[in-house]
Amino acid sequence: MKISVGEITRNKMEELRLVCDREIPIQQQRIDAATRSFKKSLDSTKAQAQETLQLQSKLGKLKVELRELEDKLVKALAVKTRKEAKQIAVADSISATKDKVEELRGVVENQRARKDEYAAIISQQADELKACEEKHNQTAEQREEIEEAIAWYNKVLGLRIECGHGVKFIFTNIDANSQDKEYFFTVRHENDVYTLIECDPQLNDAKELLRELNTSNGLFKFVRTMREKFQAGVTHGTFPDIASRDQDTFMISVSAPVSSISTDSRSEFLSQQQEHQSDEHNRNSKKLDRAKGSRAALLSPGSASSLRRSPRFKVKR
């Protein structure tokens, strides 16, 4: 039998309806599952959105904190930079101070060496000063002795010295009959030459004595010899009268060696006397022999002071 088209269509439709009926629950389940999944996803998204908002809020706060930390970091870096600069400056200062200390140490060592040198110089100068003081004291004592001897000469032997164009030696107590009568001669030392300017009364051998003086440079011996000549002339009566003596004043010049004594001042003659005193002190026997001689003999300052202090000599006076 033949199946009509309508039935075929109805059968297909029925099959399709059955298929649809089977598919609808399946699709409904899928839709429900999708809906539940979407809701879960939506809830999750909302949670994530809220969490994101919270995180953004936290992020904003963190950004603020970060800016503050950056500011603090900048300040800390600035402080660190200043500290480093200060450390560098301190290191440079320490280095400069070390160099200065080394320099000062060298200066101190130099000053210490100079101090030792100056101490040695001061010690040497102190020793020299002490020696000079001792020498000065000795010189003062010797000067006093010389002045005492000169005073004794003036009082007992009648020696007086005057300075002018030359050194004038004036003697009294030569003539026992006229003790105030003056016998004198004047000597000048110039250009290493002794010159006898005047002599009253005139001595016949004065020229020879002056030549010996220029040869030996012994002025003190010359003075003593001249006084002895005056005494001998008075004793023997060989001096001419006053008129002839005034006409016989003369000047004698003889070449002399280099002399360390100038007759232009009294002090230099005293120095010669001092030297002669030292020579006489080394010749005690000769000095004692002269002390036993005539009272009118010209003595050295040492002998004169010895006789002046001698009780025996005082009895003779």
Buried (B, 14 or more C-beta within 10 A) or exposed (E): EEEEEEEEEEEEEEEEEEEEEEEEEEEEEEEEEEEEEEEEEEEEEEEEEEEEEEEEEEEEEEEEEEEEEEEEEEEEEEEEEEEEEEEEEEEEEEEEEEEEEEEEEEEEEEEEEEEEEEEEEEEEEEEEEEEEEEEEEEBEEBBEBBEBBBEBBBEBBBBBBEBEEBBBBBBBBBBEEEEEEEBBBBBBBEEEBBBBBBBBBBBEEBEEBBBBBBEEBBBBBBBBBBBBBBBEBBEEEEBEEEEEBEEBBEEBBBEBEEBEBBBBEEEBBBBBBBBBBEBBEEEEEEBEEBBEEEEBBBBBBBBBBBBBEEEEBEEEE
